Amino acid sequence: MSEIKTLEDVRNIAREKLKGICGVYKDCDGDPRRLCQGQSYGRALGIGGIGSGTSFHNNFLALRKHNLKMELIEKDIHPNTFYDFFGMNLTMPIMAASVAGVNSFGGDSVITESGFCHAVVQGCKAAGTLGWRGDTYTYSLENSYGINAIAEADGFGVKIVKPRKQETIIKFFKKAEEVGCVAVGVDIDGCGSYAMATHNKPVFKKSLKSLKELVSATSLPVIIKGVMCAEDALKAVDVGAAAIVVSNHGGRVLDHTPGTADVLKEISLQINGKIKIIVDGGIRTGYDVLKMLALGAESVLIGRDIIRAAVGAGAEGVKIHMEYMQKTLQKAMRMTNCMTLNDVSSDILYETY
Ligand SMILES: Cc1cc2nc3c(=O)[nH]c(=O)nc-3n(C[C@H](O)[C@H](O)[C@H](O)COP(=O)(O)O)c2cc1C
């Protein structure tokens, strides 16, 4: 592992290991001609998007609609990317998304589920940021890979639970509390999960009453992930959530949704600072991160690229990837004249079409 130095090294190894599953392309854009998209009709979803891949592709297209405004005739700056997340001082407003089920990509010889969770949580921690952990049909209260990895990192992580039965979610929340997780949450869009549905693990849409019950069942901040409209965002505020994630699950739960960058601004106007807004979907560089912050998010999550980083070089790969994200964010902030995250606003964006 010692010869791995660059992100390119990490991605080259991932390309070898993920043969037939992911091409580790320069643009991970959900284009229907991509390797991952060939798998989605009648077969496992793999790393791609559901159905035609339109929702996955829309995430990419939505970000491409915006461009950054360079502002250069100013004093030179070395921007500060520090970010406060529920009292944790993170080096950047960029965290690893809750992702699970990666051991189904070619089995344990590619990566084990516990190895994956360990790599994400430890790699993020080494880069000064947080790894979120997901949930899938292979996870149980007895064998919760994500919570185990967060426990090993002294609670440095966030646990997102699928919208299972209420009692089960509450038990997962209690376990997360015991290991000192920073926050917990539910991916409400997981009610459209292909993996859960095909493995006989029931998942449900959640009512206001159910979400209120979950929020009052834990002392931890509760995050609602999978918000794609202002109506749901306002309901998340109502139930007492501490944050939402504007997300279409990387385009994996419903075909033909907009890209997240297309709905973020409206949601952020409605939320108006009441709770945290986090966003994910198609974010591949610090330039994309800055666009999302300018559209109203406070921070972002990275999904597929973190899978490739972990498969390529474990915790070291994840650390290298996160450092790349921070470096490119810093460059984007310097060139748009933003010294701190508070200086980022929609003024630094051009909408091109
Ligand atoms: C293979 C895979 C598994 C995922 N598993 C989960 C999960 O268990 N829980 C969850 O909240 N989201 C899950 N997601 C969605 C991610 O958290 C995130 O929303 C999405 O990947 C962001 O888009 P990006 O991959 O384009 O960065 C998964 C995504 C992928 C690609």
PDBQT file of the ligand as one rigid body, heavy atoms in Angstrom, charges set to zero:
ROOT
HETATM    1  C1  LIG A 401     -23.925   1.610  -3.860  1.00  0.00    +0.000 C 
HETATM    2  C2  LIG A 401     -24.692   2.640  -3.114  1.00  0.00    +0.000 A 
HETATM    3  C3  LIG A 401     -25.281   2.306  -1.893  1.00  0.00    +0.000 A 
HETATM    4  C4  LIG A 401     -25.984   3.265  -1.171  1.00  0.00    +0.000 A 
HETATM    5  N1  LIG A 401     -26.505   2.938   0.060  1.00  0.00    +0.000 NA
HETATM    6  C5  LIG A 401     -27.144   3.894   0.786  1.00  0.00    +0.000 A 
HETATM    7  C6  LIG A 401     -27.610   3.620   2.111  1.00  0.00    +0.000 A 
HETATM    8  O1  LIG A 401     -27.446   2.528   2.637  1.00  0.00    +0.000 OA
HETATM    9  N2  LIG A 401     -28.221   4.620   2.799  1.00  0.00    +0.000 N 
HETATM   10  C7  LIG A 401     -28.379   5.881   2.271  1.00  0.00    +0.000 A 
HETATM   11  O2  LIG A 401     -28.892   6.778   2.955  1.00  0.00    +0.000 OA
HETATM   12  N3  LIG A 401     -27.971   6.158   1.024  1.00  0.00    +0.000 NA
HETATM   13  C8  LIG A 401     -27.332   5.216   0.277  1.00  0.00    +0.000 A 
HETATM   14  N4  LIG A 401     -26.845   5.538  -0.961  1.00  0.00    +0.000 N 
HETATM   15  C9  LIG A 401     -26.997   6.927  -1.460  1.00  0.00    +0.000 C 
HETATM   16  C10 LIG A 401     -25.839   7.809  -0.983  1.00  0.00    +0.000 C 
HETATM   17  O3  LIG A 401     -25.889   8.029   0.400  1.00  0.00    +0.000 OA
HETATM   18  C11 LIG A 401     -25.857   9.185  -1.660  1.00  0.00    +0.000 C 
HETATM   19  O4  LIG A 401     -27.120   9.777  -1.468  1.00  0.00    +0.000 OA
HETATM   20  C12 LIG A 401     -25.525   9.156  -3.154  1.00  0.00    +0.000 C 
HETATM   21  O5  LIG A 401     -24.608   8.130  -3.429  1.00  0.00    +0.000 OA
HETATM   22  C13 LIG A 401     -24.949  10.504  -3.561  1.00  0.00    +0.000 C 
HETATM   23  O6  LIG A 401     -24.720  10.563  -4.937  1.00  0.00    +0.000 OA
HETATM   24  P1  LIG A 401     -23.268  10.297  -5.610  1.00  0.00    +0.000 P 
HETATM   25  O7  LIG A 401     -23.025   8.828  -5.494  1.00  0.00    +0.000 OA
HETATM   26  O8  LIG A 401     -23.479  10.721  -7.009  1.00  0.00    +0.000 OA
HETATM   27  O9  LIG A 401     -22.232  11.106  -4.881  1.00  0.00    +0.000 OA
HETATM   28  C14 LIG A 401     -26.136   4.577  -1.700  1.00  0.00    +0.000 A 
HETATM   29  C15 LIG A 401     -25.534   4.907  -2.928  1.00  0.00    +0.000 A 
HETATM   30  C16 LIG A 401     -24.816   3.966  -3.625  1.00  0.00    +0.000 A 
HETATM   31  C17 LIG A 401     -24.170   4.368  -4.937  1.00  0.00    +0.000 C 
ENDROOT
TORSDOF 0
